[in-house]
Amino acid sequence: MTADRAVLERFDSDRPVIGMVHLPPLPGAPAFEGDRQALRARALEDARRLEAGGVDGIVLENFGDSPFYPDNVPDHVVAELTAIATALTDAVDLPVGINVLRNDATAAVSIAAATGTEFVRVNVHVGTAATDQGLIEGRAHETLRLRDRLEADVSILADVHVKHATPVGDDDIERAAIETVERGKTDGVIVSGPGTGADTALEDVERVVDALDERGSEETPVFVGSGVTAETVGDCLEAGADGVIVGTALKRGCETTAPVSDERVADLVGAAREWRSDE
């Protein structure tokens, strides 16, 4: 498989549900609790629960590392994520993606290339966003060239108007999506709400889908990246999304930092499958 092969071919479903493994604080982060083995055991347990519940893929993310480095994370973060990603890919038989917060696409692609994980999420791929880490600039030129140099079989999913951020300059979401695909040459785009667990406006999803269709980029998949629940997953897919990335709604008590809930995974995956069967 080459890196530019359709992202959706990496999954068993043409409307994949991708679950999140939100890592607790890693060593070196302010809130790290001092137990590497417990941290890794929790990550593997969450991944196994997601797989058992029927998700089609997993994203591994250093969610607990706030406050985040705005771009390049230290070497020890890369090392920890690589070790966990290796263990996780051995533990589950699902496509796995990497997201290195806040926006270290170089690290994400490098980890994916080294561990055999299949895709990465890049929060700011093109343009500039104002965030709590300050201004973050996209580095699509570096990310794609690195992937080529490493000969990495890794797809790039890029956010459009990423959550926890405000676009600097033009805030037209259709134009941002087109730039991300045509000039940023991403393999897929992600549309989210304003924050983790926040609803994604279906109007935004429809606008991005329509804009890409009109430009002849209808083969580029569009994912909903926040706020998806068992009650709304069908609406997201009906709005034209090719898949969903879900974290908070799959956790016990709908708490982002809580362990994965078997019941919540089953409910959401079941709702997505029901929609597919009715399509």
BELPE-V115323 format. One line per field, one symbol per residue. phi: phi as a letter, one per 20 degrees, with the letter a starting at -180 (. if undefined). burial: + if it has 9 or more other C-alpha atoms within 8 Angstrom, else -. A space follows every 10 residues. Layout:
phi = ???
burial = ???
This chain:
phi = .efefggfff dfdecfddee deffgegneg egencfffff ffffffffff ffeofeacde befeeffeff ceefgfffff ffffffffff ecdcfcdccd febeffffff ffffdmfdbc ddfcecmcce cfenfddfcg ffffffgffe leeceddcfd lgflacfenf dfffffffff efeelfeacc dcefbgnege ffffffffgf ffffemdfff fddedamfcf fdfffffffo feacdccgfe dgmldgefff dgffffffff fffffffef
burial = -----+++-- +--+++++++ +++++++-+- -+------++ -+++-+++++ +-++++++++ +++++---++ +++---++-+ ++-++++++- ++-+++++++ ++++++++++ +++-+-++++ ++++++++++ +-+--+++++ --+--++--- -+++++++++ ++++++++-- --++-+++++ +--+-+++++ ++++++++++ -+-++++++- +++---++-+ ++++++++++ --++-++-++ ++++++++++ ++-+++-+-+ ++-++++++- ++--+----
